[in-house]
Amino acid sequence: MRRIRVVALDDGALPHKPKQNHRHALLVAVLFGNLRILDVRTGSLSIDGTDANEAVARLVKSIRSDFDAVMLPSISLGGFNLVNLPVIAHDLHKPVIAVTRERPDNNAVRRALRDHFTDWRERWKTVVAAGPNYSYKPMSGEPSLYYEVKGASPSFARRLIKASAAISRLPEPMRVARILARGLSVQATTTVA
């Protein structure tokens, strides 16, 4: 695969007991090119809200460079704030790949949505819209990753995952976005307290 540029996003650590006025989670976007950080942007989204697509689109569009694809740590950010993969892929005109370390348990997700949200049916439609879940092992001797993709083929997603898995099975852009999001959100919580 040719040299690629990927925007990876991750959400920060959620507060254990969010106060009414602190119902937002940090969102970090990292632009990677040739396995180097080219840009970092931060934003936020509401915890358990319905603004994930808007938050992701706003942050990704703030990057003033071209890129080949967007990677997410799952379709769920900020708790159960769900990203609609086909909608965001269409909006950004880029492939969007949600990569997880564990096989998603959609039955458990459906139960949790039904138990905690009055609009669970609409949220469940977003889970279904993500489409089939694929597995791929980018590194021998490591467990598989699981992914959903919209805006490109599963084989494109596999090649992208393989090309960007440099240190571990997790693609490097995602690994760095996760480290930054967790570190910045812990720092913000510590500073405020």
N, C-alpha and C positions, 0 to 999 in steps of 0.2 A: 504494500500500500504506500502511495506517495506520502510525502510529509503532510501532516494534517494539523488543523487547528480545531480545538474542542473547547467549548464553554461548559464547565462542570459547576453544578450548584449543590449546596447543602444548607440545611437549616441549623441554627445554633441549638445549644442545650435549652430545653424548656424549663422554666421555673417549676419547682415542686408544687407550689401553691400560688399560682399567678393571682396577683391582686387585680381588682376590676380595671384599674387604669394601666396595668402592664399586661395586656392581653395580646402582645405581639412577640413574635420570634424573629431573631436575626436570620437573614438570608444572605449567603455569600456566593458570588459568581467569580470563577477563576478562568481566564482565557489561557489556554496552553497551546504552544506551538513547538513542535519538535521536542517535546518533553521539557519545555522551559516555561516558566510563568511569564506571560506577556502583559497581563492586566488583572487587577482585582477590583471588584465592585461590591458594595454592601447595600442591603435594603432590608425590608421587613415584610412580614405577612401576619395576618391575625391567627392566633392559636385556635384551632378547630373551626376556623371560619370557612369562607367560600371564595376567597380572593387569591387563591394560589396561581391561577392562570395569569391574572393581571400582574401580580407581584413578579412572577418569573419573566413574563414578557417585558415589563418595565426595566428590570435589571439587565436582562440580556441585550435589549435594544440600547442600553446606555453604553455598551461596549462599542467603540468606534472602529472596529476592525472586522474584516471578514472572517468567517469561521465555517467549518464543515458540518458540525453537529452539536447538539446539546445533550449533556448527560445529567441525569438526576439520580439521587440515591434510592428513589422509589417514586410511586405516584402520590405518596402521602408526605406532606411537609407540614411543619408546625402542628403536630398532632394529627388530626384527621382533616386537614385542609388539602383537598384532593386536586391534583393536576389532571386535567382532561387532555390526554396525550394527542388524540387526533386534532383537537381544537388548537392546542399550542403549536403543534408542528405546522398546521396550516397558517396560523398567525405569523410565525417566525419564518416561514418558507425554508425550514431546515429540518432534517431528521432529528427526532427526539428519542432518546434511549433511557429507560429507567432500569438501572442495574442494582440488584440486591444480592447480598451474601447468602441469604436463606430463601428457600422456596416460599413464595407468598402463600399463606393459608387463607384463601378467599372465603371459606366457610366461617372462619373466626372473624374475619373483617366484617362480613355481613351481619353476624350476631352482634358485634360491637356497635356497628352503625345503628342497627335496629334498637339496641338497648339504650343508646345515649343521644340519638338525634331524631327530632320530629321529622326532619326532611331526609330521612335515611334512604328513601327510595330514589331520590334524585342523586344522592351521593353514590348509591350502589350503581346507578347507570354509568357514572364516571369510572368506576372500577371495571365494569364490563366493557366499556369503550376502549380500555387499554389493550384489549385483545389477548391473544394467546401468550403464554409465558414460555420462554425458551430457556434451555440450560446450555452452558458452555464452560469448558475448562481451559482457560487461557494458559495455565502453567501445569506441567506434569507434576504429580505428587501433591497438588493442592486440590481442595474441593471445588466443585463447580460454582459458577455464578449463575444467576437467573436474570433474565431481562425481557422487557417488552419494548417494542419499537414501533414508531409511526413515522411515516415520511421517507422510509427506506426499507430495504429488504432485511430479513434476519441475517443473511450472509454479510451484508454491509456492516451491520452491528457487530457481528462476531469479529470481522477483520479490524474494526475500530477498537474493540475491547482488547484484542490480541496486540495490536500495535502500540497501545498505550499502557499495557500492564508491564511495567519495567521492574519494579521492586517486589511487588506482590501480585496476587491474582486480581486485586482491585485496580482498575485503571488509575494511573498516576494523577490525572487531573481530578478525579473524584476523591482520591486519598488526600490530596492537598486541600481541596475545598472543605473536606470534613475536618481536617486538623485546624484550619483557619476559623471555620464557623464555631467549632467547640471552644477553641482558645479565646476568640473574641467575645463570645457570649459569657464565658466564665469570668473573663476580665471585667466585662460590663457589670455583671451581677456583683462581683467583689467590690468594685469601685463604688457602686450605689449604696451598698450595705453599710 
